[in-house]
Structure formats: C-alpha cells, structure tokens
C-alpha cells in the first residue's frame, strides 16, 4: 500500500493521484472529509476515505536533528500522544496460569497515529484485580500466543478501570451463581 496512488472523487471529476500520506494529511487539515470516495489506481470502485485510512497503518515522519530513539518514537506515536504520555514502559509482560500482568481494553483511539489507551492489570484467574496504570499503546505484531507492542505511560483512565472491574465482577457473580445452582441440584 505504500506505493499505491489514489484518486479522490468519481468519474471524470476524480482528482489525483495522491499518496496515502497526502490523503492522511488532508484529513488532518480538514481539507478532505473521511466520507469522500477514493479509489486506488487500477480500481473501478471507490470506497470512503475514512475506511481506507483505518485499514492502513499510518506512516509518521520524525523531524531531523533528533536522537535515534526520539526518531523511532515519533515514527510510532504522533506529537499529541507523545506529549500526553511519559517514556515509562510496562516492560516485559507475562502471565502464568492466569496470574500475572495483562492489558485490557482499547479506548481513545488516536485518529492521527492509531494508538489506543489500554489498562495494565495484575490478574488472577485472568480477571483484573489491581490496575497498574494506563498506557498509550501501538501494536507492533500479533502471533497466536504473543503480542508485541510499544507503550508509554499516561494518566489513569478511571472510567475505563471501573468498566473493567464491573465486567469482571459480573462474570465472577454469574459463575458463582452457576456453581451454587449446580451444587444444589
């Protein structure tokens, strides 16, 4: 998708070609609406620009003159996401038999870089017990039993924490009632 060029509009009134990055910048500058139809070179059918931008991972460019580490971060996170988070990382995450640390949730997706806010939990039996912090995360890769990500600590999102606790409490309550019902049968 990196070298694909796109046309905006339909029929004889289509304008372009544009790169994906140019289209992304036009949406950020509100020069184009996400509902505008675009089509790739060689395609006959158009699709909404917003659908194309959410399907394609963003390519961010870092300004020159920064350290290698800073440049790497700026290719992953946009400026507002960097400004609203610290460089503290959750480190290596692991759980054994449902006990350990794990991320839950996916909230506040950034329209510029696609990063989401996830809550890091200490878990028991896969249920969230203690919130360890909220992180701005971007997924790097996902395999069957492993997920790689880049994360930066941000302020705790208490509504998200309480939602996770409420869901876990509801599931635990339902399991408890089901076990009691099965034992008294």
C-alpha positions in Angstrom: 0.0 0.0 0.0 3.0 2.3 0.4 3.4 3.0 -3.3 -0.2 2.8 -4.3 -1.7 6.1 -5.6 -5.2 7.2 -5.0 -7.8 9.3 -6.8 -10.4 11.4 -4.9 -13.9 11.7 -6.3 -15.6 9.7 -9.0 -15.8 9.6 -12.8 -14.4 12.4 -14.9 -14.2 14.6 -11.8 -11.7 12.5 -9.9 -8.6 14.3 -8.8 -5.1 12.9 -8.2 -3.1 10.8 -8.0 -2.3 11.2 -4.3 -0.3 9.1 -1.8 -1.8 7.7 1.3 0.2 10.1 3.4 -1.1 13.1 1.4 -4.6 11.9 2.0 -4.0 11.5 5.7 -2.6 15.0 5.9 -5.6 16.4 4.0 -8.0 14.8 6.5 -6.0 16.1 9.5 -6.0 19.6 8.0 -9.8 19.2 7.3 -9.3 19.7 3.6 -11.0 16.3 3.0 -13.8 14.6 4.8 -13.5 10.9 5.7 -16.7 10.3 3.8 -15.2 11.3 0.4 -14.9 8.4 -2.0 -11.4 7.4 -3.1 -10.2 4.7 -5.4 -6.7 3.2 -6.0 -5.1 3.3 -9.4 -6.5 0.4 -11.4 -9.7 0.0 -9.4 -13.1 0.9 -10.7 -15.0 1.1 -7.4 -14.4 3.8 -4.8 -14.6 3.5 -1.0 -14.8 6.1 1.8 -11.5 7.7 2.6 -12.1 7.0 6.4 -12.3 3.3 5.7 -9.1 3.3 3.8 -7.2 5.3 6.5 -8.4 3.0 9.3 -7.3 -0.1 7.3 -3.8 1.2 6.5 -1.3 1.8 9.4 -0.1 5.4 9.5 3.4 6.3 8.4 4.7 9.0 10.6 7.9 11.0 9.8 10.2 12.3 12.5 11.8 15.7 12.2 15.6 15.8 11.5 18.1 16.5 14.3 16.6 14.2 16.9 18.3 11.2 18.6 17.7 7.8 17.0 15.4 6.8 19.9 13.4 10.0 19.6 13.1 9.5 15.8 11.9 5.9 16.4 9.2 7.1 18.9 8.0 9.8 16.5 7.5 7.2 13.7 5.2 5.3 16.1 3.4 8.0 18.0 2.1 11.4 16.9 3.0 14.6 18.7 -0.1 14.8 20.9 0.3 11.2 22.0 3.9 11.8 22.9 3.0 14.9 24.8 0.3 13.2 26.8 2.4 10.3 27.9 5.8 9.6 29.6 8.6 7.4 28.4 7.9 4.8 31.1 7.2 1.4 29.6 5.4 -1.5 31.2 8.4 -3.7 30.4 8.1 -7.4 29.8 4.6 -8.7 30.4 3.8 -12.3 31.4 1.1 -14.4 33.0 1.3 -18.0 34.0 -1.9 -20.0 34.5 -3.9 -16.7 34.5 -1.8 -15.0 37.2 0.5 -12.1 36.2 0.1 -8.8 34.3 -2.0 -8.2 31.2 -3.5 -5.3 29.2 -7.3 -5.0 28.9 -9.4 -2.5 26.9 -8.8 -0.4 23.8 -10.1 3.1 24.3 -9.5 6.6 22.9 -8.1 5.6 19.5 -5.9 8.5 18.2 -7.1 9.5 14.7 -3.5 10.5 13.8 -1.4 7.6 14.8 -3.9 4.9 15.7 -2.6 4.4 19.3 -5.1 3.4 21.9 -5.3 3.6 25.7 -5.1 0.2 27.5 -5.1 -0.5 31.2 -2.3 -2.7 32.6 -3.7 -5.0 35.3 -2.4 -7.5 37.8 -4.7 -10.5 37.0 -5.8 -13.6 39.0 -7.5 -16.3 37.0 -7.5 -13.9 34.0 -9.7 -11.5 36.0 -8.4 -7.9 36.6 -7.7 -7.3 40.2 -5.3 -4.3 40.6 -4.8 -1.6 38.0 -1.1 -0.9 37.4 -1.5 2.1 35.1 -2.9 3.3 31.7 -0.7 3.2 28.7 -0.9 4.7 25.2 -0.2 1.6 23.0 0.5 0.7 19.4 0.6 -2.9 18.4 3.7 -4.0 16.6 2.8 -7.6 15.8 0.5 -10.3 16.9 1.1 -14.0 16.9 -1.0 -16.9 18.2 0.2 -16.7 21.8 2.2 -13.5 21.8 1.5 -9.8 21.2 4.3 -7.3 20.6 3.5 -3.6 21.3 5.1 -0.3 22.1 3.6 1.5 25.1 4.0 4.8 27.0 2.6 5.5 30.5 -0.3 8.1 30.5 -2.7 9.2 33.2 -5.0 6.6 34.6 -8.4 6.4 32.9 -10.7 5.7 35.9 -13.9 5.2 33.9 -12.1 2.5 31.9 -10.8 0.9 35.1 -14.3 0.9 36.7 -15.8 -0.6 33.5 -13.3 -3.5 33.6 -13.9 -4.1 37.3 -17.7 -4.1 36.6 -17.4 -6.6 33.8 -15.1 -8.9 35.9 -17.4 -8.7 38.9 -20.5 -9.5 36.7 -18.7 -12.6 35.3 -17.5 -13.7 38.7 -21.0 -13.3 40.1 -22.6 -15.3 37.3 -20.0 -18.1 37.7 -20.6 -18.1 41.5 -24.4 -18.4 41.0 -24.0 -21.1 38.3 -21.7 -23.1 40.7 -24.1 -22.8 43.6 -27.0 -23.8 41.4 -25.1 -26.9 40.1 -24.1 -27.9 43.7 -27.7 -27.7 45.0 -29.2 -29.7 42.2 
